[in-house]
Structure formats: structure tokens, C-alpha cells
Amino acid sequence: MGFFIVKRLLGGVVLLLAVSLVAFTMLYIGGGDIARRLLGENATAEVVAQKAAELGLDRPFVLQYVDWLGGAVTGDLGRSWFTSQSVFVDVSNRLPVTLSIVIGAVLLAAIVSITLGVLAALRGGWLDGVVQVISVIGFSIPNFLIALGLVVVFAINLGWFKATGYVPIGTSFEGWIASVTLPIIALSLATIATVTQQVRGSVIDAMSRDYVRTLQTRGLGTGIVVFQHVLRNAGGPALAVLAVQFIGLLGGAIVIEQVFALPGIGQLTVQATTLGDVPVVMGVVITTAIIVVLVNLAIDLAQAALNPKVRLS
């Protein structure tokens, strides 16, 4: 298991280096004249050149990337070119907002998907048909339309939840729940639809295996067979789909944060990209990549625990 973890960690480091290099290259190519943008059109060429030298933009690309990478390794992601705010502090302050809705959406999707998928696989009939229809609808409707519908119905008309804004959990737990419930629901529906189909298919496949029929002939109840044996074997594919969905939810959070005016890294990404604030964009990119690597590692470990053959692959 130790070699398994080390191999995954080394792969994660390589991925982080590749992501950072690609992102930095794209920002370098498409950045334009940042110094001119910072100082305005009326600034003289001499002042613009001085500002570019101050930001290090007059140096070769390789030196700029190496300097950034050296700082990132030590936790120094630089400062925003437009606000002079520490990128590390800015990302750290906004990350809990995004993780609140993304992790909440994953947990909600896991609970609902497992329940619906198992019921659809075991009961079949009209219940399976209803689950299939719900899955198709949930997968087809864009999450921003779902978000707007939830705001109109539950925030504006009924007044049950906040329409916009975010309350930190440390300030008020009730306020936090009220501010993240609708975003979590809006973000999770497409994931629920996808994972439900995966769980349903995996359970149907597992129930047709010989070992399940053997267990049933020995007198074990359906509940024991499903929860102690079938879900263990069907859990691997479902976990893999959840990992992919988690990565997708990080991107989907950008739209949801805009709809609900949540001060997360999605909103920060939009602002920084619009301005061309390279240090902030790179800070968000590398933070997101680290989260993806850690999530994939956690999923790999969970799959290895469910199926020892994974450790040998």
C-alpha cells in the first residue's frame, strides 16, 4: 500500500507541474500589455516600461516561470497586480465558500444517487422508469437555469432561503445553511442524475453474478446481500464517477457563485481573468489542481480498500 500511495503522489506532482506550466504559458501568450492596462492609456512609454520591470514582465518567460514556481513551492503565490493583496490570503479566504457548496453537492449526490440507484435496480418497473426520467431531466437542464428557478421559488416567493450572499459557518450555522442550501441543490442535480445511472447499472450487473445467487440460496436476505456484498463491488465504479463529477463541480461552481453572488474562488477566477491578473489566476489554478490531486488520491485509496486488486494495477 505504501508503494501505491507514493506512486500516486509522484503522479500528482508531475500533474501539478504540467498544469502550472501550461497555464503559465497560456497566460504569458495572451496576457497583452499588463503594465499599460494597470497604468492607463495616458501613461508614457517610460513609465510603462518601468512598471513592467517592477512586475518582472521584461524578463524571459523561463525566468518568470521559474521564479513563480520557486515561490509556489514555498507557499508564496505572489501578490495581485491590481489590488496588491496576497494571492495566498485571497484564495484561502474564498476557498471555504467554494468547498462548502462543492463538498455539499457531492455528499448530497452520493446519498440520493445510491438510494435511487439501488431502488431502481432492485424494484424495477414503474419506479425504475420514474428514476430514469428524473435522471434525464436532471442531466439535461443547465445548472444556472435550475439555480434561477430555485431562487425564484424558494428565495423570492417563499422566502425560505437567502437569494444571494454567504454567511460563514463560524458566524452563524443557521445562516450558513440558509446561504448554501440552494447553491448545493442547483450544483448537485446533474451529478445525481449521472451517478444514479452508474449505481443502477453496477447494482444490476452485480445482482446477476453467480456469487450473489449463491448467497441468496444460502438464505441471506436481499438487504444483507446488497449492503454487505453488492455495494462493495459496485462502489468502485461509482466512486470513480463521483471523482470525475467532483472535478466538474469545481468548474460548475463558477456559474453558481455568479448566480448566488457567493464570494468563492469561482467569482475570484472570473474577476482575475477579466483583468488579466496572472498571479491570482495562477493561484486559483494551482490550488484547484492540488484539490483535484488530493481527491483522486482519496478515491484511489477508497477503491483499493474496496478491491485489493486495484493496488496491484
C-alpha positions, 0 to 999 in steps of 0.5 A: 500500500505504501508503494501505491500511495507514493506512486500516486503522489509522484503522479500528482506532482508531475500533474501539478507541474504540467498544469502550472506550466501550461497555464503559465504559458497560456497566460504569458501568450495572451496576457497583452500589455499588463503594465499599460492596462494597470497604468492607463492609456495616458501613461508614457512609454517610460513609465510603462516600461518601468512598471513592467520591470517592477512586475518582472514582465521584461524578463524571459518567460523561463525566468518568470516561470521559474521564479513563480514556481520557486515561490509556489513551492514555498507557499508564496503565490505572489501578490495581485497586480491590481489590488496588491493583496496576497494571492495566498490570503485571497484564495484561502479566504474564498476557498471555504465558500467554494468547498462548502457548496462543492463538498455539499453537492457531492455528499448530497449526490452520493446519498440520493444517487445510491438510494435511487440507484439501488431502488431502481435496480432492485424494484424495477418497473414503474419506479425504475422508469420514474428514476430514469426520467428524473435522471434525464431531466436532471442531466439535461437542464443547465445548472444556472437555469435550475439555480434561477428557478430555485431562487425564484421559488424558494428565495423570492416567493417563499422566502425560505432561503437567502437569494444571494450572499454567504454567511460563514459557518463560524458566524452563524450555522443557521445562516450558513445553511440558509446561504448554501442550501440552494447553491448545493441543490442547483450544483448537485442535480446533474451529478445525481442524475449521472451517478444514479445511472452508474449505481443502477447499472453496477447494482444490476450487473452485480445482482446477476453474478453467480456469487450473489445467487449463491448467497441468496440460496444460502438464505441471506436476505436481499438487504444483507446481500446488497449492503454487505456484498453488492455495494462493495463491488459496485462502489468502485465504479461509482466512486470513480464517477463521483471523482470525475463529477467532483472535478466538474463541480469545481468548474460548475461552481463558477456559474453558481457563485455568479448566480448566488453572488457567493464570494468563492474562488469561482467569482475570484477566477472570473474577476482575475481573468477579466483583468488579466491578473496572472498571479491570482489566476495562477493561484486559483489554478494551482490550488484547484489542481492540488484539490483535484490531486488530493481527491483522486488520491482519496478515491484511489485509496477508497477503491483499493480498500474496496478491491485489493486488486486495484493496488496491484494495477 
